[in-house]
Amino acid sequence: MKRSAIPSVDLDLFRSKDPKIKMKFVEEIGSAYSDIGFVAIENHGIDPKLIKHLYDEIKNFFNLDISIKDKYSNVYGGQRGYTSFGKEHAKDSNKGDLKEFWHFGQILNENDPLRKEYPDNVLVEELPLFNKYGLESYTVFENTGKLILQSLALYLSLDEFYFDPWVDRGNSILRPIYYPPITKAPEGAVRAGAHEDINLITLLVGASADGLQVQDKTGNWIDAKASEDQIVVNVGDMLQRLTNDRLKSTTHRVINPPKEKWGTPRYSVPFFLHPQSAMPLNCLDNCIDESHPKRYEDITAGNFLIQRLKEIGLL
């Protein structure tokens, strides 16, 4: 049995100068993330014109001949550039997902010491506007993500800006994804197998077709739909680990469409908000008590990321 809808919240409440209104948002998003781990956010501050430009250029890129796209593949272990169809799979599956994708990463000044750690972005010679709108979107999505994390810091009784120094110049990824039309029976493969995200939070902007589902506490799959003016934002494993499971990194998937819609492609753009690699993911002291003993060993975000990238076939 499927039910529809995930909780909706209005980010304008958090921008309010009235502390009571601001905390109303904090409680709403915190409660949703403690329960289902997913929300739809309105008034997110991302210009719909930018989203349209981005999607137009994403379609242009994935329409390029495979010989051109392949020029940009196998870069930095898949951390930047193009990853071909079927290469990535869910952690506990050996079936490749029915998708191909691109990675934009952090934008740093030449003298930034983190340049030694992060690969340079790959630029597509054939499509300068793809580069322009991809990198511009990266910065905008990152800023919206920081605001959401500020609200979660308050929910966790931390300083409002607890996450800021860690996610500033963090190892975040903007991933335009293309799910091509299905031309034959997939033999057990789906557009994206059931999985949890690795990072702190994920912002999903304007998916072009249905298919995203999340699993609730009872095991039912819920369609994660947002209206055109909303984005979907979910908790990742790093945040679940940091909060000792207080905030939920929910299993989700992208299912194949019914056979009559096999010819419909799907595009989506998740922004995986990561902290700097040095951030400790040690369970917060105020999320540990007799009823909630510490569930995870201490680890840094960088080491956790490497561990998970190996599990899903990208390293």
C-alpha positions, 0 to 999 in steps of 0.5 A: 500500500502506498501513501502520498506526501511528505511533510511540507515546511516554509523556510520563510518562517526561519527567516523571520525576526520573530523568535517564536515564528523562527522556532516554529519552523525549527520544531516542524523540520526537526520533528519531520526529520526525527520521524520520516527524514524527508520534507518538502520545502517552499520559499527555499530561495532558489530562483526558478529561472536558474533551475530552468536554465540548469535543466535545459543545459543538463538535457543538452549535455546528456543528449551529446554523443557518448563519445563526447561524454566519455571524454569527461569520464573516469575523472578523480575516481568519479568525484568530478565529471561524467559517470556512465550508465549503470556504473553506480549501484546501491550499497547492498546490490550488485545491479547497476542503477539505470542512470548516468550522471555528472558531478560538480564539486566545490569552487575554491580560490587558487590559494585555498589549502583545500585545493590539495584535497578536492579535485578541480571541476571538469568543464565541458568544452562543447557546452559553456552554459552547462558549466556556468549554470552548474557552478552557479547552482552549486553556490545557491544550493549550498547557501540554502543548505546552510540555512537548513542546517542552522535550523537543525542546529537549534533543534539539537540545542546547539549553537545556531551556526554550529555547522557553518565552519564545517560546511563552508568550503565543504566537500559537497557535490551537485549531481545532475542525473539522467535516467534514459527511457527504458527500452527492454525489461530491466531484469531486476534493475531500477532507476535507483536502488533502495539506499540511504544518502552518505552526506549531511543533507540532500537537496533535490531540485525539480525532478522531471518525472515521478518515481522517488519513494521513501520508506516509512517506519512500518516499511511502506513506500511513500511517494515523495512528491513536491509541488513545482515551487518546492524542493525535497530535502532529506537527512543523510547518514552523516547527520544520522550518525552525528545525532546518534539516530535522533534524525533519520537517514531514510531509505529511498529509491527511484522506481521504474515507471509503468510499462506504458511510460518506459519511453519517458526519461527522467532528470533530477538534480540532487545536491549532496551537502558534505562537510569538510573531511576533517569534521568529526562525526562522533555522536553528539553528547546531548544525543546520548543517554541511558535510553539512547546509548552511543551507537557508532564508533568515532570517525571523520567525515572524510574517512566515512565518505571513502568507506561508503564510496567503496561500498557503492562501486565508485572507488 
